[in-house]
């Protein structure tokens, strides 16, 4: 991985050099090269050190002179070189390590030099020179770079203070980017001495035959002389233009990519992720190019490799996750199909679907085969349902709730609509059908259709409509329910139309019976009771007891008739609810006063726990008073002597709660669900008088007011009934 990062970094630097193009170096640096012309005049390399001494005499006005040659071996002409060093400007001689890592320093005979500096450079993997060490250690002593030594001798401070990081070389162009002079021309005096005034002069090999040449980003076809590389390093340090690194950039970039991977990419599709990554690479290239001009090199290796690996890993994980989810969904679908089909079908022919071979871990082909078999079974189910909808079920129709258009309707609904609509050619949309309900609302039906609640997804109560067919009234009960199918995002409304004409006739017959009971039975009963009371006053002994029993049974039968009529009137709507503002505190006080006599007979205390005043409640005072009286009468009837009954009233934000709690035997769990049914007296205290109509009446009254009657299940002793009535607020 490190090699890939290094290669990518080197390629990026080389391309940035080519994009930037050549730059102008400092004119204060001059290169004197030992070229082919110099070799032709002075002979083979190395030259005599007497020639170097003569060259120094021609450079007496230079600021600093650097020889990019090794003078590690002594010669018989060192005396000439030593003499020239004494009178010349400061001279820096080169040092280098051999293959044994031993430093080859200048010979001690040339002791008058101003210093030494190493000329080592660092070759990249492809042989391109991109960096050098600022300092190397020689016998635990630091040896600065050649260019760094020249600047130190010149008294110029640099920004290089540590040897931890190498110097990244900022090349200015191909060969001969600096001022170049031939060694022989300077030696023969063709260049004036004043030309070198206060300039840095580097003397080195320029001819290819000498072998001191290397490849740079600008000169891959023709190597650059080593002395020009040293001049480039000198110019970099002098102008502070050597490349600097941003050490935190890689970490920040990798962190940003990781953030994208974990928090941004999951919400994007692959195309957008790819486009985002391309944009990131493009922006990074532009940013790198801008900073390159400012002598800052962004190492693209770690972030780009991390981006590529992260993206590839993300794609691989997406594919793996998709495949896993696909197989999981297929397996789940197979299981659901098998389960649902088992619930629908008694027996499924094995040629259609074999429930015993549902795949758990298998290939995609087995899942597809299972799905094909499921399609056949569902086709069989479709034909069955189609026949059922067409012939066997009552009129059915399904609309789309948002558009109101018809989705499906069976043949029975077609027939119903053709009989009762003038527009027989088309089925009604949802609005037309709602208009039909409002127009033909059955007379006497107290239930109003809640269309707004239906559109909000609420279950609505059935509503009765009355239609005319061949001069006869036909009654239909319409049940409309919301149909929400989450997996296909369908919201619809289903209507079921049921013919209830016979039921309405039975209800009419029952009303007639109630009328007969009310008028025909009460009149003779009143006569029996009247004559019985007369006989009671005139008879004595046993005859008087017989007359009193006649009166008692007549009164009992009269109460039964009254209770039955009260419940019947409420159920069938003949007793209208008269709603007026009332004070519930006054209602409770009047009810407790009405049961004071039977309570005193059993030494029962009736305690009122009510606030001083509440928000007025709008309702039927007489019905609520009778309902509360029934609860109190039951509590007294089933409570033992010397006990207490508590009537409490609590006003909440949206409701009133009236509770009646006694200390009687309570109601067993097995009887609690049926206690509000008509003629149900419970299983406790069967000897008590009554007909089981009181609680049924209470339930009817409370529900007509929009409330509920509850039997509290957590009472320690006795029974507690609570009426909840809606709090509609102040008038």
Secondary structure, DSSP 8 states (H G I E B T S, - for coil): -HHHHHHHHHHHHHHHHHHH------TTEEEEEE-HHHHHHH-SSS--HHHHHHHHHHTTT-SEEEEEEE--S--TTHHHHHHHHHHSSEEEEEEEE-TTS-EE---TT-TTSSEEEE---EE-TTSBEEEE-SEEEETTEEEEBHHHHHHHHTT---S---SSS-EE----SSTT-SEEEEHHHHHTT-S-GGGGTT-EEEEEE-SGGG--EEB-TT-SSS-EEHHHHHHHHHHHHHHT-SBEE-TTHHHHHHHHHHHIIIIIGGGS-HHHHHHHHHHHHHHHHHHHHHHHHTTEE---HHHHHHHHHHHHHHHHHHHHHHHHHHHHHHHHHHHHHHHHHHHH-S---TTT--GGG--SS--HHHHHHHHHHHHHHHHHHHHHHHHIIIIIS-EEEEEETTT--EEEE-HHHHHHHHHH-S--SS---HHHHHHHHHHTB-TT------HHHHHTT-----EEEEEEETTEEEEEEEEEEEEEEGGGTEEEEEEEEEE-HHHHHHHHHHHHHHHHIIIIIHHHHHHHHHHHHHHHHH--HHHHHHHHHHHHHHHHHHHHHHHHHHHHHHHHT-S----EEE-HHHHHHHHHHHTHHHHHHTT-EEEEE--S----EEE-HHHHHHHHHHHHHHHHHHS-SS-EEEEEEEE-SSEEEEEEE--S----HHHHTTTTSTT---SS-TTS---S-HHHHHHHHHHHTT-EEEE-TT-SSS-EEEEEEE-----
